[in-house]
């Protein structure tokens, strides 16, 4: 007997430097694999338990990824778009 676990790749949001991003995944990425987000940021995948997610503060949205996602799906872009967070690495 098997227990299937379905993962909707459209709702997988990598978190880098306290910001959650969007990416276009064909398959679930493996640990150690580099992924490129819609904003152009590339980072290496690492998995962690979800109960460790909010140790410091909740992640915020990457507005560049949000803008790209909206453009790809024909959704109106938010205006004004918030300024990028300071201290993030791009």
C-alpha positions in Angstrom: 0.0 0.0 0.0 1.2 3.5 -0.7 0.4 6.9 0.7 0.5 9.5 -2.0 1.4 13.1 -1.0 0.6 15.6 -3.6 2.5 18.8 -3.7 1.2 21.8 -5.7 4.4 23.4 -7.1 2.6 26.7 -7.7 2.5 27.2 -3.9 6.1 26.3 -3.1 7.7 29.6 -2.0 11.4 29.5 -1.3 12.5 31.8 1.5 15.8 33.7 1.2 17.0 36.3 3.7 13.6 36.6 5.3 11.7 37.1 2.0 9.5 34.5 0.3 9.9 34.2 -3.4 8.2 32.6 -6.4 9.8 30.2 -8.9 8.6 28.1 -11.7 9.2 24.5 -10.8 8.8 21.5 -13.2 9.7 19.1 -10.3 10.3 19.4 -6.6 13.9 20.6 -6.3 16.4 18.5 -4.4 18.5 19.7 -1.5 21.7 21.3 -2.8 20.1 22.1 -6.1 20.3 25.8 -7.2 16.9 27.4 -8.0 16.3 30.8 -9.7 13.4 32.8 -8.5 11.2 35.0 -10.8 13.1 38.1 -9.5 16.4 36.6 -10.8 17.9 35.7 -7.4 19.5 32.2 -7.4 19.9 30.2 -4.2 20.7 26.6 -3.2 17.7 24.5 -1.9 17.7 23.4 1.8 14.8 21.9 3.5 13.7 22.5 7.1 10.8 21.6 9.3 7.9 24.1 9.0 7.8 24.6 12.8 11.2 26.3 12.5 9.8 28.8 10.0 9.1 31.6 12.3 11.9 31.6 14.8 12.7 35.3 14.2 9.9 36.9 12.3 7.5 35.9 9.5 8.9 36.1 6.0 7.8 39.0 3.8 7.0 39.0 0.1 9.6 39.6 -2.6 7.8 42.4 -4.5 9.9 41.7 -7.7 8.7 38.1 -7.7 5.1 39.2 -7.0 5.3 41.7 -9.9 6.7 39.0 -12.3 4.1 36.5 -11.2 1.3 38.9 -11.8 2.7 39.8 -15.2 2.9 36.1 -16.2 -0.7 35.5 -15.1 -2.3 38.7 -16.4 -3.1 40.0 -12.9 -2.9 43.7 -12.4 0.3 44.9 -10.7 0.0 46.5 -7.3 0.7 50.2 -7.3 2.6 51.6 -5.7 5.0 48.7 -5.3 6.8 48.8 -2.0 10.5 49.6 -1.9 12.9 46.7 -1.7 14.0 45.7 1.8 17.4 47.0 2.8 20.2 44.5 3.5 19.0 41.7 1.2 21.4 40.1 -1.2 20.5 40.1 -4.8 
